[in-house]
Amino acid sequence: MEEKLIVRLSNNLGNQMFMLAAGYATSKLMNRKFYFDNLSSYKSKKNIYTYGLDGFQLSKDITSTHDVFSGFSGYIRRKIKKKIDPFLKKKSFILEKYHENKETQFSKINTNQIFNSTIYMEGYFESEKYFSKYKSDLKNFFTPKKKIIFQNNKYLQDIQKNESVSFCIRQDRFSEKYGNISNFDHDKSTIFLKEQVSFIFNSIKYFKNRLNSPSFYLWSNNFKNLKEIFKNHEITLIDNSDITDNLEKMHLDLYLMTKCKHYAVIPSAFNWWGAWLSNSNNKLVIIPKADYFTHLQVKNRDYWPDDWTSL
C-alpha cells in the first residue's frame, strides 16, 4: 500500500505556500508520496478564500487528491479523528502545536511515531525551519506559469536595474469582505495602516543610510490615499490593476516583488514569501519589532528567519 502524506490547504495564497512547503519537506523527510488537499477547505460554505497555487509551476510529482474529508460528513469525521488520534498507537495526523495565547513555534516532526499509511497534515507551519533544506526545490515550484508574460511587465526593468527596495501595505486588513462574509472593524484597520506607514518611513531612513541611491517600490491591495501619504517620498506604486483576474495579479505582484534587491517586510505571508524567494545577493531584509503592531502581532516565535533584522 502506498504511504502518503496529505497536507490540507486553507486560507489565502501566502498561507497556502507555507502549508505546501512544510508538507513537501515533511514528505521528503518521511519518504512518503506527497499530495495536497485543495478541496475540503475551499468547498466549505464558511470558506472565504480561493485556492491559488494553480498559477505556479509546482512539480508533476506534486498533485491534489480526492482522498480527503470533504462535505459535512467529512468535516465531522475529521473532527472526531483529530480528537482521538493522540490516544491511538498508529497516528493519522501531524498537527501544528499551539502554546499559551495561541502562540506557536517550530516543532520538529517526530518521525519515530508509528503512522498509518495515510497521514493528514494540518496547520500554518509559518517558519522556514520546516522547509529551508528544500529552498531550491521550492523556488522552482513557486515559479509562475506565466513567467515569460510577466517578464514584459512595465515595472520589471526598473526594479532589476536599480538598488530596489520592496515595501508592502495591506489596506483594510480588518474591514475586508469575502463573498457574503464581512469582517468590519474600521478603527483597527485605520490603526494598522498608520503603523504600516510608520514602519515604512523608518525603513526608508534605514535604507538611505545603508544603500547608495536606493529606489523604493510599494505593493498594496488597495492604493487609495497612498499617493497622498507618500507624496514627499519618491516611491513607485506597483499598480497592476489593469489585470482583472485577481489571482493572476497576485502571482504577478509576487513575481515582481521577488526581483527586488532589499525588503522591509510587514506581518504578511504574501510579503514574507516575496522576500524569501528573492535571489538577490547580499539582500537586506528588515522586519518590525515584536510589539510594533497593535492588533496584528506575530504569534509564531519562529516566523521570521534568523538573518532578517528587526527595526
PyMOL commands that set and color helices and strands:
alter all, ss='L'
color gray80, all
select helices_A, chain A and resi 13-30+53-55+71-87+100-102+128-130+132-141+147-150+156-161+186-210+226-229+246-258+269-276
alter helices_A, ss='H'
color red, helices_A
select strands_A, chain A and resi 4-8+33-37+63-64+91-95+115-122+163-169+175-178+181-184+214-220+235-237+262-264+285-287+309-310
alter strands_A, ss='S'
color yellow, strands_A
deselect
rebuild
show_as cartoon
